[in-house]
Amino acid sequence: MTKTNKLLVFLFLLSVFLLSFLPVKDTDFGWHYRCGHDFLESGKLCLENNYAYFLPDYQSHNPSFLYDFFLAFVYDRSGFFGVSIAGAIAITLAAFIFLNLSEADLWQKFIAFYLIYFLSSAVFAYGLRSQIVTYLFFLLVLFLLHKARTSDRRYLLFFPLLFLIWVNTHIGFFIGFLLIGILSLTADKKYVLKYVLPVFVLSLAATLINPFGINVYYGIFGHAISPLSQMIAEWVPPPFFYQQILIIGLSSATVFLLIRQKKFLLSTFLLILVFCVLAITARRNLPFFYTVFFYILFNCLNFNSVKHLNELLTPAILSFNFILLVIRVPQTLSFNRSWREYCDHGMVTYPCETIKAYSGLSGNVFNTYEWGGFLIWQKPEMKVFVDGRMPAWKDEDGKSPYRVFLEIWYAGAGWNEKLKKWKTDYILIRNQTPLDDLLKNNKEQSKYHWYEVYRGRDAVIYKYVN
């Protein structure tokens, strides 16, 4: 690589770092942090539902322990600033791996990664999250497969260790096996049987080295059969007239060009098809699809090289870095330094003022769903009703905790009996929600024994008095 190209790569990676130096807005930050913090303090893993009073005996099989430990370790030593730095490093590493997935011109790979980033903003826009770690591992699998096929099959030996770490970081590890299986379909049979298959089996065995053992696959199945698109924003399909048509169009065009250039293979077709379906099903899968699309584009299709464009990119990326330094970095630093900013302008508005003003909040608290992780973090002396760990869980009637939460939140039939059944002490919800509209009437408070004890800008607290 020439000095000019090395400078270009450095400037590009710096721009990715600055671009992904983001405020911490993930609503799951709180419970992830609490799990990691509790381990660092007492050595106890989050194996049981210790933070919620609804489904207290439920056994979840979602190992994110390494991510939780890392998050707590970084936050305890450097606060949100350190977490933002960690998120930026993760995306920058992903960009570096992406650059090594093909021999395309630098300008092509730079533009491709920028497009992946911006088209997948639903995943990347909220700072460090465990999903970003899974994207990084996804790129590592693609890189190792590419290197094993094109240069040295010993790269396959890294898979067992990679999956051992991945399974204890995020439940999305299964997507790596999907990638290996598809790309091995049309590989040389002898190569697959002698090298890929043994490593695949060892990697599967490595995923069993987690606190839940084989039950981790039960957790994956539970997520697969749950209607998460009706509950969680990142599981909702992307916009039809923007993303879905683009995804289907790019997939169709890729298949057409592969056929026209006589490079059509079953593995390539399945690769684009599977990740196309995943992407139009849930926006959290957008980075996987766009990465696969550009991987196929650069490695399987012929395009004319225009190498002089590499030099033209230098002033453009320099200007982009300057803009990011002037705008993005100060915004993130300002957000991370201000508790008010975090409370009022995060992914959701949190009840910071309310829980500070009403210090008596304790016991079992029925809470707004999006506040669950935050309350687990900020009020460890109380137990929440529902939080971001629970969308794929099921109660004794087969209902998701999120659905049960909505039935109470909307003051549906039997809402009060349910709260009494689970021995709820307080209700902490947003103002002007259906349940609040019902209970702010004094007659209704007396009827149901829920009495307003505090009302803030964005939240209200009711206490049960029998």
Secondary structure, 3 states (H helix, E strand, C coil): CCHHHHHHHHHHHHHHHHHCCCCCCCCCHHHHHHHHHHHHHHCCCCCCCCCECCCCCCCCCCCCHHHHHHHHHHHHHHHHHHHHHHHHHHHHHHHHHHHCCCCCCHHHHHHHHHHHHHHCHHHHCCCCCHHHHHHHHHHHHHHHHHHHHHCCHHHHHHHHHHHHHHHCCCHHHHHHHHHHHHHCCCCCHHHHHHHHHHHHHHHHHHHCCCCCCCHHHHHHHHHHHCCHHHCCHHHCCCCHHHHHHHHHHHHHHHHHHHHHCCCCCHHHHHHHHHHHHHHHHCHHHHHHHHHHHHHHHHHHCCCCCCCCHHHHHHHHHHHHHHHHHHCHHHHHHHHHHCHHHHHHHCCCCCCHHHHHHCCCCCEEEEECHHHHHHHHHHCCCEEECCCCCCCCCCCCCCCCHHHHHHHHHCCCCCHHHHHHHCCCCEEEEECCCHHHHHHCCHHHHHHHCEEEEEECCCEEEEEECC
